[in-house]
Amino acid sequence: MSLKFFHIFFISLSTLCAFGFSVWLFLGTGASQSGENMLGGIASALVGIGLIVYGVRFLRKFKHISFM
């Protein structure tokens, strides 16, 4: 397993966790009507979007390095 593959795997897993946490906070907002949950959900979604942008830039920068 190459370092590039591990990096992409880790970024993908982190992105899923960020969006999952965002959904969890948004669903919790309906029950408690908490502004902190809404703000945290928005922040977590923005982190997920940032991780996607980072992953795409990483792939473009290191496209000449093989996965294996």
VOGU-3710 file (C-alpha; in Angstrom, 3 decimals, decimal comma):
1> mslkffhiff> 0,000/0,000/0,000  1,497/3,315/-1,033  1,502/6,525/0,932  -0,612/8,146/-1,790  -3,307/5,478/-1,472  -3,319/5,772/2,322  -3,583/9,559/2,095  -6,552/9,427/-0,283  -8,206/6,751/1,865  -7,710/8,830/5,024
11> islstlcafg> -9,034/12,009/3,381  -12,093/10,107/2,098  -12,772/8,672/5,540  -12,365/12,108/7,130  -14,778/13,612/4,613  -17,399/10,975/5,379  -16,981/11,593/9,105  -17,338/15,360/8,680  -20,536/15,025/6,622  -21,891/12,357/8,956
21> fsvwlflgtg> -21,295/14,579/11,966  -22,958/17,454/10,121  -26,067/15,364/9,411  -26,143/14,175/13,016  -26,041/17,782/14,259  -28,712/18,915/11,775  -31,030/16,092/12,831  -30,440/16,984/16,470  -31,342/20,608/15,739  -34,947/19,691/14,964
31> asqsgenmlg> -35,443/18,137/18,380  -33,743/20,734/20,551  -33,878/23,842/18,333  -30,330/24,676/19,407  -28,399/27,313/17,531  -25,135/25,668/18,502  -26,136/22,463/16,717  -27,017/24,408/13,571  -23,743/26,339/13,665  -21,756/23,167/14,288
41> giasalvgig> -23,542/21,406/11,428  -22,745/24,211/9,032  -19,107/24,303/10,175  -18,780/20,539/9,801  -20,295/20,655/6,305  -17,807/23,374/5,341  -14,955/21,230/6,657  -16,262/18,335/4,523  -16,325/20,560/1,441  -12,816/21,768/2,239
51> livygvrflr> -11,611/18,170/2,502  -13,090/17,394/-0,923  -11,294/20,390/-2,432  -8,062/19,324/-0,722  -8,415/15,746/-1,995  -8,957/16,886/-5,581  -5,962/19,229/-5,428  -3,836/16,455/-3,930  -4,793/14,065/-6,733  -3,994/16,656/-9,389
61> kfkhisfm> -0,630/17,485/-7,826  0,491/13,867/-7,432  -1,102/12,301/-10,500  2,316/11,165/-11,761  2,829/8,938/-8,674  1,248/5,484/-8,907  -1,121/4,103/-6,261  0,878/0,925/-5,762
//
